Amino acid sequence: KARYLLGDAYETGHGIARDCERALFWYKKAAENGEIMAMDRLSKIYGTGLCDQAENPEESMKWLKKSGAIKRDILKHSAQKK
């Protein structure tokens, strides 16, 4: 979660100079380590052109699908516990 929070700090400029390039770097590191919030954020950034990025629907869908797959696995696992 620390990588996601660092990405958020760089994106928003909270407590640190705003730097979208570094924000994306840390969001990607977090997402590659399974952080769902980072995957969702990357999907939104690429889907809407936030953080100085050109809209990239393919990249947006890539991250959305990855986060969706993990969410389905979590729901499936929690349903099996009941």
N, C-alpha and C positions, 0 to 999 in steps of 0.2 A: 504494500500500500504506500510505502514511502516514495517509491518512484512515481506513482500516480500523483501524489500530493506535490512533489517537486515539479512535475509537469504543469499542474494547476497553478502553482505559484508563479512559474515563468509565464504562463498564458495570461494570467490576470494582473501580474505585477504586484501581488500582495507580499510585501516584505522583501522584494527582490526586483531588480530591473526587469521590465517586460521583455521577453525574448521568445518569439514564436518558434524559432528554429530549435532552441533548447527545449521548449515545451513539447514539441513533437518528438524530439529525441527521447525524452523521459516517458512520455505517454507510450511510445512504441516499446521501450524497454519493459514497462509495466505490463503492457498487453501481451508481449511475448512470454511473460512469466505468468500468464493466466489471469491477470487483473481485469475483471469484467468492466469495471467503471472506466478503465482506460480504453478498452475496446469500444465501448459505447461513445466515449468522447471523441475518439479518432473517427468513428463513423459520422458523428455530427459535424466535426470540423471539415472532413472531406466532402460530406454531402451538402453542406451549406456555404462552403468557402470561408469559414471563420479562420482566424489566426493567420491572415495574409496568404491563405492557400487558395489556389484555383479550385473550383468545384471539380470533384473527381468521383463520379457515381460508382465506378468499378471498385475503387479503393474503399469507398464508404460501405458498399455492400459486403466486401471482403471482411471488414471488421464487424459489421452487423451480424453476419452469418456465424462468425467465430464466437461472438458473445452469446448468440442465440443457442448454439450447440451446447455451450457450457451451462447455460441456464436450464435447458431441457434436461441435461444430465443431473443437475442439482435437484430439480423437481422430481425426476424419476426416482432418484435415490431416497429423497425424503418421503415420497409416497410409499416406497417399499418398506420403510421403517415402521409405518403405522399398521 
